[in-house]
Amino acid sequence: MSGCVTSTDSRFQREADREEAIENYVRLATAYIGQGNVDRARVHLDRATELAPDAASVLAAKGLLYQVDSEDELAERAYRSAISNDEGYTRARVYYGAFLYGKGRFEEARDQFAAASRDTEYQDRASVFFNLGLSEERLEDTDAAVRAYRRSVELSRGDVKSLLALSRTLVANGDFAAAEGYYARLMGIMQRNSNLRHSPESLITGIRIARYFGDSDREASLALLLKSDFPSSLEYQQYKVLNADGQ
């Protein structure tokens, strides 16, 4: 019996070692893709493929590599295969959703991000909801975008990108009271972190909120920043239209 147990344990250990090796190869390949080092990424991905050619993680990483190489058809095929082989592998849906969004296929991207958002164990769920919000905005469903951005804010405990997106969409929906609350949180974070700077988007959002509440001093201060720092921006042109229309 001890011999059988030893044999079984050994078999499980070999399988565990194999799974760990695959995971490490995929992690390294993905990191190198992020750094733009495609050659090194390909080396590690080839090793992962030798061990598990049909693993969802391997196929998803292949999709990323194909995407970097502008092999869009192969990339999409790899993403689809990854999801088909393991519908629970959320990272493949996230990669595929980003791919679809980049191609302007917003409804399909929304569906992938929506499916990914239901995985409560996924580590970067806040980003999934943020991307879902972006997709909903492009589909002109601002109510759904607000719901997604609000969830992103909750999960991220106040990520500045999510706070700004939520403030902006609340303004677009005419909910200035809620927008003011989230925008105030954003300003508080910016004041405490000297590395954060206003963007044209954050400035025009603040201007719209300040104008709605009749806060002319705050509006003037933000407008001055927008004019001095981003005179060629679309947002500055929007501000000039606001003034011309008296809105």
Disulfide bonds with the S-S distance in Angstrom:
none
